[in-house]
Amino acid sequence: MSILVLAKVWKDYPGVGGSEMLALLALADWSDDEGQCWPSMSAIATKTRLSRSQAQRIVHGLIADGYLFVLGNADGGKPGSTRQYKINLDALTGRMDATGSAHATGRTDAAEGSHGCAETGRMDATQTVMYTSTTVNTREQAPAIAPKTGKTKSESQTLKTFLESCKASGEKPVPADDPIFSYAEQVGLIDEMLSVAWQEFKARFLPTAKRQKDWRQHYRNAVRRNWYGLWFLKAGEEARWTTAGEQARRIAT
């Protein structure tokens, strides 16, 4: 446990709180003074009183928002090993402007087990300190998108502009209640696959001037049609990474 990191999260986390902050505090409780730890996802879920899938989604969100890094075991490691995480202390600004909280992008996943701190995010009570990676439960944490009123025609915008507007309003680019999560559960895609697809999506469109009226729907199309060939499905089996998917997964870690 690091009192310094705990105090900094309490004082300077710029988000709105809730499950995301709870997960960060749990990770800080397992970390050393550098913000490093290696909890298991099951341990994070237990400590935050969330289901494993919720905890995983939150951690992915924290990574996506830039509050958490994956420093070790980027390739997944051997079965039963956990990834090394590090809380991004520089991202804790302690500011909440009128425009909302900061946003970032990334992804996370962790295998069961623990190493390091007495507990770990993805760990049970026997975790050891490792690099902490925080992800917030998107379904509970993401602010709801304001419903459209009237018949105002939305204007097209670049992905960069869309992400900036999400950051300013405190919204998640892909909120926790987005239909893509239900779709993924139905076809057997894991959260990590959605996260990697999001990274590939941004890498494809952020550098361009391409404009869309609904970037969320465009991302849903990318997942449903597997634009980047990241996974494959066989009847009766779980989704598996393709070679291209494994390469993208390692880069996004």
Residue, then its C-alpha position, 0 to 999 in steps of 0.5 A: m500500500s502507498i499512502l502517497v498514491l492513495a492521497k493523490v488519487w483522493k485529492d487529484y483524480p479529475g473524474v466524476g468519481g463512482s466506480e472509476m475512482l473506486a477502482l483507482l483507489a483499489l489499485a493505489d491500495w495495492s501499489d508502491d510509491e511509484g503507482q506500480c502493482w499487479p493485481s488480478m482482475s478477480a481481486i479488483a472485482t472483489k475489492t470494488r464489489l463489482s462483477r469480474s466483467q464490470a471490473q474488467r470494463i472499468v479497468h479498460g476504461l481507465i487505461a483508455d482514459g490514460y489513468l493506467f498503463v500496462l507495463g509488464n506481461a504485455d503479451g499476456g504472460k503464461p496462464g495464471s500470470t497477471r499484467q503489471y500496471k502503473i497508475n499514471l500519476d501525471a494524469l491526476t490533475g486535481r482539476m475539474d473544469a466546467t467542461g468535464s473530466a479528461h479522456a484518454t484511450g487504451r485497453t486492459d485485461a488481466a489473467e487471474g492470479s497475483h504477484g506483488c502487493a498484499e492485494t492487487g486489482r486483478m488479485d485476491a487478498t494475496q496480491t503483490v505490488m506490480y504496475t497498476s492499470t486502472t479501468v473503470n466500469t464503463r456501464e456504471q461510470a459513463p455519463a449518459i448521452a443526452p437525448k436528442t431533442g427536436k429534429t435538429k440535424s447533426e453535423s458531420q465532424t472528424l473523429k478528433t473533434f468528436l473525441e474532444s467534444c466527449k472530453a469537454s462534456g465528460e462523456k465516454p466516446v463509447p459509453a457503458d450502455d452502448p449496444i456494442f457491448s450487448y452485441a459482443e456478449q451475444v457473439g462471444l467477443i471479450d472486452e479486450m477485443l472491443s478495446v483493441a478494435w477501438q485502438e485500431f479504429k482511432a489509429r485509422f481515422l484520427p490522422t484523417a479528415k474523414r467526417q461522420k455524423d455518428w462516430r459511435q455507429h461507425y465504430r459499431n460497424a467496424v466491430r460487427r464487420n470485423w474490419y481489421g480482421l482481429w478475431f475469428l469465430k467458429a461454431g461452438e467456440e469462443a472468439r479467438w485472435t487472428t495473427a493480425g489481432e494478436q499483433a494489434r493486441r500487443i501494441a495496444t497493451 
